[in-house]
Amino acid sequence: MALDTLEIQNKLQEAFGQKVNHFRTEYGVFVLEAEANSIVEILQFMKEDKTLNFHFLTDLCGVHYPENENSEQFCVVYHLHNWFTNTRIRVKTFISGTQPELPSITSLFESANWMERETYDFYGIIFTGHPNLVRILNMDEMVSFPLRKEFPMEDSGRTDKDDRFFGRTINNC
């Protein structure tokens, strides 16, 4: 039997008060937002609480919102799963664009190791306390973070492509 979303919300609000908020369901998954400075405590509670039992980290990823105010330019999303009740939940936490930094959760979930490295590699989000926070998919020499939306989609300096093959021709009729 799946966990009731109201039960999850009540347990978390009882334990953390206003540090957890914006409870809702999106695309069939229960979602909440958590304060960045309490994310480790919140995830640990969700994992170890006998009722909640979100013991499996399915995914961890980053999102860049350049149009948001500086304190919420980046979001780290944690997808958790309770196998016993087959309940999934998404926890979002927003962080600063000038100093995108969160504590690592590798002490809670070993699988977070590569996920945090990938998020660092593509977004530049620093996970403090991570045992080996280095690039995982991009070249070590890279100085930018390719999934940030602050860079143009195309390199205007490229000379090796012909716009005719990309549907960008101007019809001169």
Secondary structure, DSSP 8 states (H G I E B T S, - for coil): ----HHHHHHHHHHHHGGGEEEEEEETTEEEEEE-GGGHHHHHHHHHH-TTT---EEEEEEEEE-TTS-GGGSEEEEEEEEETTTTEEEEEEEEE-SSS-EEE--TTT-TTHHHHHHHHHHHH--EEET-TT---SSS-TT--S-TTSTTS-SS-TT--S--GGGGT------
